[in-house]
Amino acid sequence: MSFAKLEELEVEEGIPSRYRDEERFTVETPHGPITVSVEPGCSLEKQKDKPVLLTYHDIATNHATCFGSFFALDECQIFKSIFCVVHIDAPGHEEGAEPLDPSRAHLTMEQLGDQVGYVVKRLGLHDKYNRIYGFGVGAGCSVLLKYATFDVNQARFAGMILVNGSGGKAAWREWIWYKMVTNTMWLQGMSSRARSAFLHRMFTSECIEDNEDLAEEYSATVGKMNPTNIQMFLDAHINRPDLSDDIDCISCFDVIQFAGGDNADFLYHVKELNKMFELGRSTFLSIDECRMLITEEGPHHMANPIKYWLAGKGYLLSALDMRANRHPNDDED
């Protein structure tokens, strides 16, 4: 999609939300309020005895634009019967968010991780262990991992699904991209050039050309977001700490990771993060047809690997679709 086409794209104030029936509430924290949403089809009250799948999105997205296609997929509906799916939006990233207070616009990754703790407490899980599963994409992986490395949290997670995560500091090419995007937003706001930079971070060129509905929906949504709010999350992510000495402290933990194989930097970061975990506690798959938002561009690539990963943890043993491996004559017996 060209700059010209992006310029022509109308950023409408009234674009309907993907989620009309979700339960949404605000959690107050010392670092400012954050918005938490419960996935439609899930219920905090009815699923209070179920483990929680806690999601955190990437930069320049929110829970709807980052996880909407994944949880709308037919193959993924079964996850809502296993977990109560709870989404955390980074400060100022929820739909209809106001510009952040300048005093709150310089949060660190540690403060964002600390905010997760207040959500966990609000959900009544602060005194329970192995009841939380994390699901992060991009910068969201860093937030969840940072929270999990705090001393009091090292036994809270039973596992994580990480998409294009990173456990190390930002590399020089990431800094160049960051400087280009932030300078563009400072000079021009959320212009077509800024939207294009985010669009090409999230999706492959083939997806942008062939799936115009997805590309245009993302461009319209990010075009409505406040550049200052996006800048806050960008700053925290680009200045993220090195977690290589901390990750091994997390107990009762195993991970399935996905890498957008179309981008060599994403793949490198996932491989390096994979090495930080104890042998046998992490496995990763490279999805060559996708970039950052595998959850939107290719959610079907993730569904079955996650099912088999959960089966190894005692879930879904009766629900896995094994029919493809059955002999046609089996039905005749």
N, C-alpha and C positions, 0 to 999 in steps of 0.2 A: 504494500500500500504506500503510495507516494505522499510526500509532504502536501502536495496540492490537494489530493483526495482527503487527507486528514483535515486540511483547512476548510474544505467544503462540508465536512461532517458536522451536523448540527448537534451541539451538546445541550440536550433538552433537560430542563429542570424536572420534568414529570416522568422520566423513564421509570416504569414500574419496577418495584423490587422483585428479585427472584423469589424472595420469601415473604409470603403474606400471612402465614399462620404461625410464625415463630414466636416463642416466648423470649422477651428481651428485658434485661434489667441492667442497672448501673451499679458498679462496685466502687466505693470510695477507697482511695489509697493515699498514703502520704505524698505520693508523686502525682496526684491528680486522679480524676475518675476515669474508669474504663468501662466500655460497653461489652456485655456478655450476652450471647444468644444461644438458645437451645434449638437444635436442629428439628425442623418439622417432622412429626412422627415419633419424637422422643418426649419424655416427660420426667422432670426432676422428681415429681411426687410418685408417679407410677413405677418408675425405674430406680427408686432409691436404693434397692439392693443390688443393682447392676454396677459393674465397673464403669468409670467415666472415660470417654475418649475426648481429650482436651486438645483443641486445634489452635494453631497460631499461624497466621498468613505471612506472606512475603511483603516486601516494600511495594508501595504504589498499588496495593490491592486491599480488599477487606475479606471477611469470611465468605461473602456471597460470590465475589469474583474469583476467589482462590479455590474454594471447595464446592461451589454450587453444582458443577457438572459431575463431579465425583459422586456426591451423595444423591444426585438425581438418577444415576445409572441404575438400571434394573438389577444388575448383578451385585450392587452395593447396598440394596435395601436390607439385606440380612444383617448387616453390621448394626443397624438401628435396633435390632432385636437383642443383640448381645451387649451393646453399650448404650449409655445415655450420652449422646454426642453434644458437647458444649463448645461453642466457638468464642474465642477472645479476639476482639478487635484492638489493634494498637491505638493509643490515644489519638483522637482526631481522624480516625480512618473509617469509622462507621458511616453508614448512609445518612446524609443530612447533617454531618458534623459541622460544628462551628469552628472558626479558627482557634487554635490553642492559645491560651494565655502565654505571653512571652516568657514568663517565669517558669512555665512548664515545657517550653519548647526545646530544652537541651537535656533530655533524659539520656542516661547511659544504658548499656546493655544490662548492667547489674540492677539498675532501678526497674527496668522493664521485667527482668526476671523476678524481682521482688514483688511486683504487681501481681504476677501469677499466683504467688503465695496467698494474696488476699482473696483471689477468686477461689482457690482451693479451700480456704477457710469458710468463705460464704457458702460453698457447696457442702460443708460439713465433713470434709475429708482430711482436715488438718491433723487429726489424731488417728488416722487409718493408714495402713501400708499396703502396697501392692494392689491398690484399687484404681490407680490412674494409668492410662495409656496416653502417650503424647502423639500428636500428628502435626508435624511442622513442615513448612515449605520455605526454602531460602532463609531469609532473616529470621523467620519464625522458628526454625530449627535452633538457631543460636540462642533465642530467648528461652526456649524450653530446656535446652541443655544447660544454660547458665543457672536457671532455677533448680535443676536437678543436682547440680554440683554443690549447692549450699549444704553445709554440714547437716542441718536438721531435715533435709529433703532427700538424702541419698538412698533411702529405702522406700520412697513413696511410689515410684514408677515401677510398673511391671514390664514395661516395654515401650518402644517408640517406633513410629513410622516416620522416617525422615526423607524429604525430597530435596535434593540438591543442597544438602547441608554443608557446613564448614566448621571445623573445630580450631582452625588457626586464624592468624591475623590476615587482614586483607593484603593481597598481592599488588604489585605495582600497576598491572593492567586494570585491576578493579578501581584503583585510585584515579587513574586517568579517566575512566568512564564516569566515576563519581564527580570529578571536577567539571567535566563537560556538562553533565546533567544539572548540577547545582548552579553553575554559572548561567545556563540557559534559563532555568526557573527564576533566578534572581533578576535577570534582565528582561525576560519576556513573560514570566508567569507560566501557566500550564499551556504553553503554545503547542502548535503542531509538531515542532521539532522536539520538544520535551516529551510529548506523547509518543512520538515515533521511537525515541530512545528507549522508553519503557516497553513499548510494544515489541521491539526486537530483542529485548532482554527476555521477555516472557515466552515468545512463540518463534518457531522456525519460519523462515521465509516462505516455505511451501504452505504452511498453515495460514499465514497472513494473506497469501494470494488465493488459496483454494477455499478457505473457510472465512469468507468475508463477514458473515454474521457474527462469529466469535470475535474477530478482530475489531469490528466496528462497535460491538457492545462493550468490549474492554476499553477502547479509546474514548467512548462516550462517558463511561464511568470514571476513568482516571481524569478525564477533562473536567469533571465536576469537583474533584477533590482539591482541597486547599494546598498550595505548594509548600506553605510553612509547615503544615502537619506532615507532609511527606518528607520534607527536609529533616524533621526531627528523627524519624525512624531511619532515614538514610545515614544521618550522622552517627547514630548509635551503632548501626550495623558496620559502617566502614571503620569505626574505632573499636570494634569488638575485641575482647581479650583472647589470648591463646589459651585454649582449654586442654591442651595435650597432657598436662600434668594433673588435671582434675577429673577427667572423664572416667579413669579407671577406678575412682573412689565410689562411683555409683554402684550400689549393690542390687541384687535381685532384678537384673536388667538385661534384656537383649533387644536387638534392633534389626529392623529391615530397612534398607536404604534404596532409594531410586535416584539415578543420575540421568540428566538430560544429555544423552550422548552426542547430540548435535553441537554442543558447546564444549570445547576441550577444557576450558577453565573449570566449568561445573563438574566435569568428570574427574578432573585432577583433585579438586577439593573433597569430593565424596570418597575417592580412593584413600586420601590422606586421613580423613576422618575415620574410615573403616579400620585403618591400622592402629588408631588410638584405643580401640576396644580390645579387650582380652580375646585371644583366639577362640573362635566358636561362638562369640556373643554378638557378632554382627555379620550380616551378609548384605551384598548390594547387587542390584541389577541395573544395567545401562539400557536406557530406552533410546535408541538411536534416532527415532523419528520425532523426538521432542526436545524442548529446551527447558526453561525454568518451570513453567506451569504445566507439568505433566498431568496434574489433577484436572486441568481444563482441556488441554490439547489431546491427551491420550489416556483418559481415566481407565479405559478398558484394559490397558496394558498392566494396570496395577491390581485389578480386582482379584484375579486368581492367585498371584503370588502372596497377597495379604491373607487370603483364605487359607492357603497352605501353611503360612507362618502361624496363623492363629490356631490351626489344627495341631501344630506342634506344641501349643500351649494349652491344649485340652478343649478348645472351642471348635465348633463347626464340624466335628467328626462325622455327624450324620447328614450334614448339609452340603458337603462338597459334591460337586457334579462330576460323578465318575462315569456317566453314561457313555462318554466318548470312547472309553476303554473297554466297553462291554462288547462281547461278540454278538452279532445279530441273532444267532440261534438261542441266546440266553433267554429271550422273551418267550420262546416256544416251549420251554420246559414246564 
